[in-house]
């Protein structure tokens, strides 16, 4: 799997939609553009797009290209396993959804301290993965990770059968005390473990930067996007095999393809620019939400939590800006308000970033619901 320049991976997590329905024709165009440039890695999961993402693999890829032309990764969610039989039930459903006889990469989804890791051990998912590999239903077995460095070491020590690990990695999270990007990367490199990167642009945060940050980028490289800087940071690291991008439209696809078509590692002067960018970004503490939306499906109040947090982050940076209030008004016309939170904790139990969502929604309610 390893290569000198990492491969761009198409993350099927934030696909284009029209009126809440995945725009399959646009996705097919994006798949064609991606494949035409020689990229082959597609990443999905049982829960993406409310369970619809794996079917997109069948409709946009599997039914249109020979099986040997691409690789597909998907994931087993701990929170959907209630007994050992659920493991096979879920995998068989995934194979049927995607229209394939095997998955090239299969991951235990969002392994982290507490419930998820405990469930994977309780239901013997590591040995099960080895068995499914022997049966030919999966080709490579690993996990995506959102836990502490200490747990990562423990899991790798206990489970030498793991063949790769997917971690959240970007320049903004390198020293983040919750995400631990830098520490997790160093642990995996010490073990020569193949690394797949998720959230290289931090859920779009590093693609849509403030004007003062963009000025720094343009002064150094006038024709390059903010997203390309984030991608080049990750791609310049040793030992990275695949960099996933959850591309939502053909424009994002084109920008990423341009970055990877003739990949240029960061120079020393580029690194200095990124240090200046980080200094500006981290001067304002923001809610570190990546818009994965695991929190929204089970919210009894129907609160679109990541969107609410986007409004709060804008207000943290620009307290006098009216735009977040307009955005929030339109948002809550069709969904729950921050003040509707009942404090059940469902959201916090599934948040990969371990955010104190209940307390943050109180802040949101104060800033957005109780506006004088």
C-alpha positions as a printed Julia matrix, in Angstrom:
372×3 Matrix{Float64}:
   0.0     0.0     0.0
   2.87    2.39    0.75
   4.05    4.88   -1.85
   6.34    7.87   -1.79
   3.5    10.29   -2.49
   0.25    9.5    -0.67
  -2.81    8.61   -2.66
  -5.84   10.86   -2.55
  -8.87    8.99   -1.21
 -12.48    9.89   -1.96
 -14.4    10.03    1.34
 -18.09    9.34    0.72
 -19.23   11.1     3.88
 -20.27   14.56    2.69
 -21.74   13.89   -0.74
 -23.71   16.48   -2.73
 -27.45   16.47   -2.11
 -30.55   17.99   -3.68
 -33.44   18.46   -1.24
 -31.92   15.91    1.13
 -31.36   13.27   -1.57
 -27.86   12.32   -2.7
 -27.2    13.79   -6.17
 -26.04   10.54   -7.77
 -25.38   12.07  -11.2
 -22.96   14.6    -9.71
 -21.33   11.86   -7.65
 -20.84    9.78  -10.82
 -19.15   12.74  -12.5
 -16.87   13.15   -9.51
 -16.05    9.43   -9.48
 -15.2     9.58  -13.19
 -12.91   12.58  -12.7
 -11.24   10.87   -9.75
 -10.66    7.62  -11.62
  -9.49    9.41  -14.76
  -6.6    10.89  -12.78
  -5.5     7.46  -11.59
  -6.92    7.53   -8.05
  -8.71    4.43   -6.81
  -9.41    4.57   -3.05
 -13.01    5.05   -1.89
 -13.95    5.31    1.78
 -17.46    4.77    3.12
 -19.14    3.5     6.3
 -22.28    1.75    7.5
 -23.64    4.97    9.01
 -22.64    7.64    6.46
 -25.54    9.59    4.97
 -27.98    7.71    7.17
 -26.88    4.38    5.71
 -27.07    5.5     2.08
 -23.38    5.99    1.35
 -22.52    2.33    0.79
 -25.27    2.08   -1.83
 -23.67    5.04   -3.63
 -20.58    2.89   -4.02
 -22.69    0.38   -5.97
 -24.49    2.98   -8.07
 -21.61    5.33   -8.87
 -18.63    2.97   -8.9
 -19.18   -0.8    -8.72
 -21.77   -0.92  -11.48
 -19.62    1.17  -13.8
 -16.01   -0.01  -13.38
 -14.3    -3.43  -13.26
 -13.72   -4.66   -9.7
  -9.93   -4.67  -10.02
  -9.91   -0.97  -10.97
 -10.67    0.41   -7.48
 -10.44   -0.25   -3.75
 -13.28    0.2    -1.25
 -13.02    0.72    2.5
 -15.92    0.54    4.93
 -16.4     0.22    8.68
 -18.11   -1.79   11.42
 -19.8     0.53   13.99
 -19.49   -0.52   17.63
 -22.73    1.24   18.54
 -24.75   -1.01   16.2
 -23.47   -4.26   17.72
 -25.71   -5.76   20.41
 -24.6    -9.39   20.06
 -21.92  -11.34   18.18
 -24.36  -12.24   15.39
 -24.62   -8.53   14.53
 -21.07   -8.56   13.17
 -21.93  -10.88   10.27
 -25.34   -9.33    9.82
 -23.84   -5.88    9.34
 -20.99   -7.05    7.08
 -23.37   -9.01    4.86
 -25.66   -6.01    4.62
 -22.69   -3.83    3.66
 -21.59   -6.25    0.94
 -25.11   -6.25   -0.47
 -25.44   -2.46   -0.29
 -22.14   -1.88   -2.07
 -22.67   -4.71   -4.57
 -19.25   -6.29   -3.93
 -18.08   -9.74   -2.84
 -15.32   -8.35   -0.61
 -14.02   -5.08    0.83
 -10.4    -4.14    0.21
 -10.11   -2.39    3.58
 -12.33   -3.04    6.58
 -12.17   -0.96    9.74
 -13.51   -1.06   13.25
 -15.16    2.35   13.25
 -14.06    5.11   15.64
 -12.11    3.02   18.13
 -11.65    5.14   21.25
 -11.41    4.97   25.03
 -14.57    3.67   26.68
 -17.68    2.25   25.05
 -16.49    1.73   21.48
 -13.24   -0.04   22.35
 -14.93   -2.07   25.07
 -17.62   -3.2    22.6
 -15.04   -4.33   20.06
 -13.33   -6.44   22.73
 -16.59   -7.69   24.26
 -17.84   -9.0    20.92
 -14.42  -10.36   19.89
 -14.31   -8.14   16.79
 -10.54   -8.41   16.32
 -10.57  -12.21   15.97
 -13.73  -11.91   13.9
 -11.92   -9.58   11.49
  -9.13  -12.11   11.07
 -11.76  -14.79   10.35
 -13.5   -12.62    7.73
 -10.15  -12.03    6.09
  -9.54  -15.79    5.93
 -12.99  -16.18    4.35
 -12.06  -13.63    1.66
 -14.74  -11.12    2.61
 -12.16   -8.5     3.53
  -8.61   -8.05    2.26
  -7.02   -5.82    4.92
  -8.12   -5.25    8.5
  -7.63   -2.13   10.63
  -9.45    0.57   12.57
 -10.19    4.27   12.55
  -9.05    5.95   15.74
 -10.23    8.82   17.93
  -8.73    7.86   21.29
  -5.76    8.66   23.5
  -2.14    7.86   22.65
  -2.05    5.47   25.62
  -4.95    3.38   24.31
  -3.45    3.28   20.82
  -0.26    1.73   22.21
  -2.31   -0.77   24.21
  -4.44   -1.85   21.25
  -1.48   -2.23   18.91
   0.36   -4.3    21.54
  -2.66   -6.56   22.08
  -3.57   -6.92   18.41
  -0.65   -7.51   16.03
  -3.22   -8.62   13.45
  -4.01   -4.95   12.73
  -2.62   -3.99    9.33
  -3.32   -0.22    9.15
  -4.73    2.62   11.24
  -6.78    5.64   10.17
  -6.27    8.8    12.25
  -7.4    12.41   12.2
  -4.4    14.47   11.13
  -3.99   18.1    10.05
  -1.75   21.03   10.87
  -4.27   22.65   13.23
  -4.65   19.49   15.36
  -0.98   18.5    15.54
  -0.65   19.62   19.18
  -4.37   19.46   20.03
  -4.72   17.99   23.53
  -7.96   16.24   22.56
  -7.16   14.99   19.06
  -3.44   14.2    19.64
  -2.63   14.17   15.9
   1.12   14.52   16.34
   1.44   11.93   19.1
  -0.7     9.36   17.29
   1.32    9.86   14.12
   4.6     9.35   15.99
   3.36    6.12   17.61
   2.34    4.68   14.26
   5.57    5.71   12.58
   7.64    4.07   15.32
   5.87    0.8    14.47
   5.99    1.31   10.7
   2.21    0.99   10.69
   0.56    2.13    7.43
  -1.39    5.34    8.04
  -4.59    6.53    6.42
  -5.49   10.14    7.2
  -8.99   11.5     7.78
  -9.99   15.13    8.34
  -6.91   16.66    6.61
  -8.9    19.9     6.22
 -10.69   19.45    9.56
 -14.22   19.12    8.24
 -13.71   22.06    5.87
 -12.4    24.43    8.55
  -8.96   24.6     6.93
 -10.45   25.08    3.46
 -12.62   28.06    4.43
 -10.22   30.3     6.32
 -10.49   33.94    7.35
  -9.31   36.68    5.0
  -6.19   37.47    7.04
  -5.11   33.84    6.89
  -5.83   33.65    3.18
  -3.64   36.71    2.65
  -0.7    34.81    4.14
  -1.31   31.9     1.78
  -1.72   34.12   -1.28
   1.44   36.08   -0.52
   3.42   32.84   -0.65
   1.52   31.0    -3.42
  -1.03   33.24   -5.16
  -2.69   30.48   -7.18
  -3.15   27.85   -4.44
  -6.22   27.23   -2.28
  -6.27   27.02    1.5
  -7.28   23.35    1.16
  -4.19   22.62   -0.91
  -1.98   23.89    1.91
  -3.67   21.52    4.34
  -3.34   18.59    1.94
   0.31   19.34    1.26
   1.05   19.46    4.98
  -0.23   15.91    5.45
   1.22   14.65    2.18
   4.67   15.92    3.11
   4.82   13.64    6.16
   6.61   10.3     5.97
   4.59    7.1     6.03
   1.2     8.41    4.89
  -0.5     6.02    2.46
  -3.9     7.59    1.78
  -5.29   11.06    2.51
  -9.08   11.06    2.59
 -11.12   14.03    1.54
 -14.89   14.16    1.97
 -15.49   16.06   -1.25
 -18.95   17.58   -1.62
 -18.84   19.04   -5.13
 -16.86   18.89   -8.4
 -14.99   22.1    -7.51
 -13.5    20.51   -4.39
 -12.65   17.44   -6.41
 -10.89   19.53   -9.08
  -8.87   21.42   -6.49
  -7.7    18.22   -4.8
  -6.87   16.56   -8.1
  -4.8    19.59   -9.03
  -2.9    19.32   -5.73
  -2.15   15.63   -6.13
  -1.61   15.49   -9.9
   1.86   17.0    -9.5
   2.3    16.84   -5.74
   4.74   19.37   -4.32
   5.94   18.78   -0.74
   6.13   21.73    1.62
   9.28   23.84    1.48
  10.91   25.4     4.55
   9.33   28.74    3.68
   5.92   27.03    3.31
   6.3    25.61    6.81
   7.0    29.08    8.16
   3.79   30.33    6.56
   1.82   27.48    8.18
   3.28   28.35   11.57
   2.02   31.92   11.13
  -1.37   30.58   10.08
  -1.6    28.31   13.12
  -0.7    31.2    15.4
  -3.56   33.28   13.98
  -6.06   30.41   14.05
  -5.31   29.25   17.55
  -5.48   32.75   18.99
  -9.27   32.33   19.12
 -10.48   29.17   20.88
 -13.03   27.48   18.64
 -15.29   24.48   19.1
 -13.31   21.66   17.53
 -16.26   20.07   15.69
 -15.55   18.3    12.38
 -19.22   17.98   11.32
 -19.19   14.18   11.33
 -22.85   14.38   12.47
 -22.76   11.25   14.61
 -24.44   13.42   17.27
 -27.51   14.36   15.24
 -29.18   11.03   14.42
 -30.22   10.24   17.99
 -30.85   13.77   19.26
 -34.39   13.75   20.74
 -34.69   17.51   20.22
 -33.64   17.35   16.56
 -30.82   19.85   17.07
 -28.42   20.15   14.14
 -25.49   20.4    16.5
 -22.57   20.85   14.05
 -24.41   23.67   12.27
 -25.17   25.36   15.59
 -21.5    25.12   16.51
 -20.52   26.71   13.2
 -22.62   29.74   14.16
 -21.04   29.85   17.62
 -17.53   29.66   16.19
 -18.22   32.58   13.88
 -19.51   34.6    16.82
 -16.46   33.72   18.88
 -14.28   35.19   16.16
 -16.6    38.04   15.14
 -18.97   38.91   18.04
 -20.69   41.73   16.14
 -21.37   39.76   12.97
 -25.08   39.41   12.19
 -24.6    36.57    9.72
 -24.54   33.78   12.32
 -27.89   35.0    13.68
 -29.47   34.96   10.23
 -28.02   31.52    9.58
 -29.25   30.2    12.92
 -32.74   31.62   12.35
 -33.07   29.73    9.1
 -31.54   26.61   10.61
 -33.91   26.42   13.57
 -36.97   27.09   11.44
 -36.7    23.42   10.49
 -34.84   21.9    13.45
 -34.39   22.15   17.2
 -32.9    25.17   18.95
 -29.87   24.96   21.22
 -32.13   25.73   24.17
 -34.21   22.63   23.36
 -31.37   20.4    24.61
 -32.62   18.02   27.32
 -29.14   17.04   28.49
 -29.55   13.33   27.73
 -25.88   12.93   26.73
 -26.54   10.8    23.64
 -24.5    13.23   21.55
 -21.52   13.19   23.89
 -21.46    9.38   23.95
 -20.79    9.21   20.19
 -18.68   12.36   19.61
 -15.25   11.38   18.2
 -13.86   14.74   19.35
 -15.07   14.19   22.94
 -16.7    17.61   23.02
 -18.74   18.75   26.07
 -21.72   19.23   23.78
 -24.3    19.88   26.49
 -22.3    22.79   27.92
 -21.52   24.12   24.46
 -25.21   24.11   23.57
 -25.82   26.24   26.66
 -23.33   28.75   25.25
 -25.1    28.56   21.9
 -28.46   29.16   23.56
 -27.09   32.18   25.37
 -25.6    33.69   22.22
 -28.26   32.73   19.72
 -31.58   31.97   21.45
 -31.41   34.64   24.11
 -30.33   37.48   21.9
 -31.76   40.73   23.13
